[in-house]
Amino acid sequence: MRDFLIIGGGIAGIVAAARLSELGSVVLIEAETSTGYHASGRSAALFEPNYGLPPVVALSRATGPALAEAGVLSPRGMLLLGARETAQDFAADVVGMELDEIGVDEAVARVPVLDPAGFDRAALGAHAFDIDTDLWMQGLLKAARGRGAEVLTGRRVGAIARVPGGWQATTPAGTVEGRQIVNAAGAWADAIAAMAGIGPLGLVPHRRSVARIAAPGGHDLSGWPMIFGAGESWYAKPDAGALIVSPAEEEPMAAQDAWPEDMVLAEGLARWQAVSRVEVTRPVAAWAGLRTFAPDRVLVIGPDPRAADFLWMAGQGGYGFQTSAGAGQLLADLVAGRAPALEAATVAALSPSRLT
């Protein structure tokens, strides 16, 4: 029996494996045939340390140095666009994400296809970075495996039961046991908790859709920032020579392998078209992912108060990668009985006990 049985092979489970393998033996099981398949494989891959509520920001700021040290960050920057009808959201975003207001002309100089008729205010932040998500996950997996962790894919959990000394998860390929369970199952986290007889915390998956279009006007997009509509009403981001565009929707739905809807994608492309002088072309690809939130939109990290050997690493929402190192370290600190580096109020705000 391993010390830790981690369920879920997205970034949450992977970083848990990397950190907990420093404390004991680890086995990670993932339902799909590869790790990082669902939300982690469909991330916008941006590190914006001021994005989210205060406990999320604290985790992000704790994560930044680890991402930088791993060499997985590259400069991107972010550009916020607004208009008279979105003035309140624009002002809140400027303050919340610590952006500097700039003129419309400067915004157009940075992104030449922008149409000044579509917005009348802009703000810029240099503290946003692209994350090489695959390199980060592979580095964490290498570290975990180097300490003896076992990663098993294609192991969808069908049942969970208590056994002497710990827990047993039943999969089509057999059973896997661990003294403690780490629930890092993303959109399926509440289902895993229910299967274990612990009970759900009210985590809800939300769909977000993305379309990839050819580089507008044939421009080189490598130096463009990520562009947001005020209130995160849409976004556009350079990606491998193309542009990904999203309506930034949050549609609650059951846990599943999500797919985009044509009308939702069309809405996102229309929002981009409203600020662009270049006609939007037909998407060359499209996909959707699930962002899973707790009721208060803050991650859930630590032991369940109803069962101390059932550990939560869930509710990442849209912050999974940018909070990953801080979240993994917090989980390891709690398991080891160490005082976390995070403030006590932040640790409490992240604890599962707030939701039980």
C-alpha positions in Angstrom: 0.0 0.0 0.0 1.4 3.4 -1.0 1.3 6.4 1.3 -0.6 8.5 -1.1 -3.2 7.5 -3.7 -3.8 10.5 -6.0 -6.9 10.4 -8.2 -6.6 12.7 -11.2 -3.7 13.3 -13.7 -4.2 17.0 -14.5 -1.9 19.7 -13.2 -3.5 19.4 -9.7 -2.7 15.7 -9.4 0.7 16.1 -11.1 2.0 18.8 -8.7 0.6 16.9 -5.8 2.6 13.8 -6.9 5.7 15.9 -7.2 5.4 17.4 -3.7 4.0 14.5 -1.8 6.7 12.1 -3.3 9.1 14.0 -1.0 7.1 12.8 2.0 6.3 9.2 1.0 5.4 6.7 -1.7 2.9 7.9 -4.3 0.7 6.3 -6.9 -1.3 8.6 -9.3 -4.2 7.2 -11.3 -5.7 8.9 -14.3 -8.9 7.9 -16.1 -7.7 8.9 -19.6 -4.8 7.3 -21.5 -2.6 10.3 -20.9 -2.1 12.9 -18.2 -3.1 16.5 -18.7 -6.0 15.5 -21.0 -9.0 17.6 -19.9 -8.8 21.1 -18.4 -5.0 21.0 -18.1 -4.7 20.3 -21.8 -7.0 23.1 -22.8 -5.7 25.9 -20.7 -5.1 29.5 -22.0 -1.6 29.0 -20.4 -1.3 32.5 -19.0 0.4 33.5 -15.7 -1.3 36.6 -14.4 -0.6 36.9 -10.7 -3.3 39.4 -9.9 -6.1 37.4 -11.5 -8.7 36.0 -9.0 -9.8 36.5 -5.4 -7.2 37.2 -2.7 -6.6 33.6 -1.7 -6.1 32.7 -5.4 -3.7 35.7 -5.8 -1.7 34.5 -2.8 -1.2 31.1 -4.4 -0.3 32.6 -7.7 2.3 34.8 -6.2 3.7 31.8 -4.4 3.9 29.9 -7.7 5.6 32.6 -9.8 9.2 32.0 -8.6 8.9 28.2 -9.2 7.6 28.7 -12.7 10.4 31.2 -13.4 13.1 28.8 -11.9 11.7 26.0 -14.1 12.2 28.2 -17.2 8.6 27.8 -18.4 7.6 31.5 -18.5 8.0 33.8 -21.5 6.8 37.5 -21.7 3.3 38.1 -23.1 1.7 41.1 -21.4 -2.0 41.8 -21.3 -4.1 44.5 -22.9 -7.5 45.4 -21.6 -10.1 47.1 -23.8 -13.3 48.9 -22.7 -16.0 51.3 -23.8 -18.5 53.6 -22.1 -20.9 50.8 -21.5 -18.3 48.7 -19.8 -16.7 51.5 -17.9 -17.4 50.1 -14.4 -15.9 46.7 -15.3 -13.0 48.3 -16.9 -12.2 50.4 -13.9 -12.5 47.4 -11.6 -10.1 45.4 -13.8 -7.6 48.1 -13.9 -7.4 48.2 -10.1 -7.8 44.5 -9.5 -5.1 43.5 -12.0 -2.8 46.5 -11.4 -2.9 47.7 -15.0 -1.7 51.0 -16.4 -4.2 53.0 -18.5 -2.9 53.9 -21.9 -4.3 55.8 -24.9 -6.3 54.2 -27.7 -3.5 55.0 -30.2 -0.9 53.2 -28.1 -3.2 50.1 -28.0 -3.5 50.2 -31.8 0.3 50.5 -32.1 0.7 47.3 -30.0 -2.0 45.4 -31.9 -2.2 47.0 -35.4 -5.5 45.3 -36.4 -7.5 46.9 -33.6 -10.3 49.3 -34.7 -10.5 52.4 -32.5 -14.2 52.6 -33.3 -14.8 49.5 -31.1 -13.3 50.8 -27.9 -12.5 54.1 -26.2 -10.2 53.1 -23.4 -7.3 50.6 -22.8 -4.9 49.5 -20.1 -1.7 47.5 -20.2 0.1 45.1 -17.9 3.6 43.8 -18.4 3.3 41.2 -15.6 1.5 38.5 -17.6 3.5 35.6 -19.0 2.9 32.6 -21.2 3.3 29.3 -19.4 4.8 26.3 -21.3 2.3 24.0 -19.7 3.6 20.8 -21.2 7.2 21.5 -20.1 6.0 22.3 -16.6 3.9 19.2 -16.3 6.7 17.0 -17.7 9.2 18.5 -15.3 6.9 17.8 -12.3 6.3 14.2 -13.5 10.0 13.6 -13.9 10.6 14.8 -10.4 7.8 12.6 -9.0 9.0 9.5 -10.9 12.5 10.2 -9.8 11.4 9.8 -6.2 9.6 6.5 -7.0 6.1 7.8 -7.8 4.1 5.5 -10.1 1.8 7.1 -12.7 -1.0 4.8 -14.1 -3.2 6.0 -16.9 -6.4 4.5 -18.3 -7.5 3.7 -14.8 -11.0 5.2 -14.4 -12.2 4.8 -10.8 -15.5 2.8 -10.5 -15.6 2.4 -6.7 -13.8 3.5 -3.6 -13.8 1.7 -0.3 -12.1 1.8 3.1 -9.7 -1.0 3.7 -7.5 -1.7 6.8 -4.9 1.1 6.9 -6.3 3.3 4.2 -8.3 3.3 0.9 -8.9 1.2 -2.1 -9.9 2.4 -5.6 -11.3 -0.1 -8.0 -10.5 0.4 -11.7 -11.0 -1.8 -14.8 -7.3 -2.7 -14.5 -7.6 -3.7 -10.9 -7.4 -2.1 -7.5 -5.0 0.5 -6.2 -4.5 1.3 -2.5 -3.2 4.2 -0.5 -3.1 5.2 3.1 -4.4 8.6 2.1 -6.4 9.7 -0.9 -5.8 12.9 -2.7 -8.9 14.0 -4.7 -7.4 15.9 -7.7 -10.2 14.7 -10.0 -11.0 18.2 -11.5 -14.6 18.2 -12.8 -15.2 14.8 -11.2 -13.9 15.8 -7.7 -17.4 15.8 -6.1 -18.2 12.5 -7.7 -15.0 11.0 -6.3 -15.9 12.3 -2.8 -19.4 10.9 -3.0 -17.9 7.5 -4.2 -15.7 7.5 -1.1 -18.7 8.2 1.2 -17.3 11.6 2.1 -19.9 13.8 0.4 -19.6 16.6 -2.1 -18.6 20.2 -1.5 -20.7 21.8 -4.2 -18.0 22.0 -6.9 -19.5 22.8 -10.3 -17.8 22.4 -13.7 -18.3 25.3 -16.2 -17.6 25.1 -19.9 -15.3 27.5 -21.7 -15.0 27.4 -25.5 -12.1 28.5 -27.7 -11.7 29.0 -31.5 -8.4 29.2 -33.3 -8.3 31.5 -36.3 -5.5 32.3 -38.7 -3.2 35.3 -37.8 -5.4 38.4 -38.6 -4.1 40.1 -41.8 -1.1 37.7 -41.9 0.5 39.7 -39.0 3.3 38.3 -36.9 1.5 37.9 -33.5 4.6 36.9 -31.5 4.9 40.3 -29.8 1.2 40.9 -29.3 -0.2 40.9 -25.7 -3.2 38.8 -24.6 -6.3 40.9 -25.1 -9.3 41.0 -22.8 -12.6 42.6 -23.0 -13.6 44.5 -19.8 -15.1 42.2 -17.2 -13.5 39.2 -19.0 -16.3 39.3 -21.5 -14.0 37.7 -24.1 -10.3 37.2 -24.8 -7.9 36.7 -27.7 -4.4 35.3 -27.3 -1.5 34.7 -29.8 -0.8 31.0 -29.9 1.7 29.2 -32.2 1.4 31.7 -35.0 -2.4 31.9 -34.8 -5.0 33.6 -32.6 -7.2 31.8 -30.1 -10.5 33.6 -29.3 -12.9 32.8 -26.5 -16.2 34.3 -25.4 -15.0 33.5 -21.9 -18.3 31.9 -21.1 -19.0 29.9 -17.9 -21.8 27.5 -18.7 -22.5 25.1 -15.8 -22.7 21.5 -16.9 -22.0 17.9 -15.7 -18.5 16.6 -15.7 -17.7 15.3 -19.2 -15.3 15.6 -22.2 -16.6 19.0 -23.1 -17.2 20.2 -26.7 -17.9 23.7 -28.0 -21.2 24.9 -29.4 -21.1 26.8 -32.7 -23.3 29.7 -31.5 -21.1 30.2 -28.5 -18.0 30.3 -30.6 -19.7 32.7 -33.0 -20.5 35.0 -30.1 -16.8 35.1 -29.1 -15.7 35.8 -32.6 -18.2 38.6 -32.9 -16.9 40.3 -29.8 -13.4 40.1 -31.3 -14.6 41.3 -34.6 -16.2 44.4 -32.9 -12.7 45.7 -32.0 -10.8 44.4 -35.1 -10.5 45.9 -38.6 -9.7 42.6 -40.1 -12.6 40.3 -41.1 -12.7 37.2 -38.9 -12.0 34.0 -40.9 -13.5 30.6 -40.3 -11.9 28.9 -37.3 -9.3 26.4 -38.2 -9.9 24.5 -34.9 -12.2 24.7 -31.9 -12.4 23.1 -28.5 -13.9 23.5 -25.0 -12.8 22.7 -21.5 -14.3 22.6 -18.0 -13.3 25.0 -15.3 -14.5 23.7 -11.9 -15.3 26.2 -9.2 -16.2 25.9 -5.5 -19.2 28.0 -4.5 -16.9 30.9 -3.4 -14.6 30.5 -6.5 -11.6 29.7 -4.3 -9.5 26.5 -4.5 -10.1 23.6 -2.0 -6.9 22.3 -0.6 -6.3 20.1 2.5 -7.8 17.3 4.6 -11.5 16.9 4.8 -12.7 17.6 8.3 -14.9 14.5 8.1 -12.0 12.3 7.2 -8.5 13.5 7.8 -7.0 10.9 5.4 -9.1 12.2 2.5 -7.3 15.2 1.0 -8.7 17.7 -1.4 -6.8 19.3 -4.3 -9.6 20.7 -6.3 -11.7 23.7 -7.5 -8.8 25.1 -9.5 -11.3 27.0 -11.8 -9.3 28.9 -14.4 -6.2 29.2 -12.1 -4.8 25.7 -12.1 -1.4 26.3 -13.7 -0.8 29.7 -12.2 -1.5 28.5 -8.7 0.1 25.0 -9.1 3.3 25.3 -7.2 1.8 27.2 -4.3 -1.1 24.8 -4.1 1.2 21.8 -4.2 3.5 23.2 -1.5 0.5 24.0 0.8 -0.8 20.5 0.4 2.6 19.0 1.3 2.9 21.4 4.3 -0.5 20.4 5.7 0.3 16.7 5.3 3.7 17.0 6.9 2.4 19.1 9.8 4.6 22.1 8.8 3.6 25.7 9.2 2.6 26.9 5.7 4.4 29.9 4.2 1.0 31.4 3.4 -0.8 33.5 5.9 -3.2 31.7 8.3 -6.2 33.5 6.9 -5.4 32.3 3.4 -4.9 28.7 4.5 -8.3 28.9 6.2 -9.9 30.4 3.1 -8.6 27.4 1.1 -9.5 24.7 3.6 -12.3 22.2 2.7 -13.8 22.9 6.2 -15.2 26.2 5.0 -17.6 24.2 2.8 -18.7 21.4 5.2 
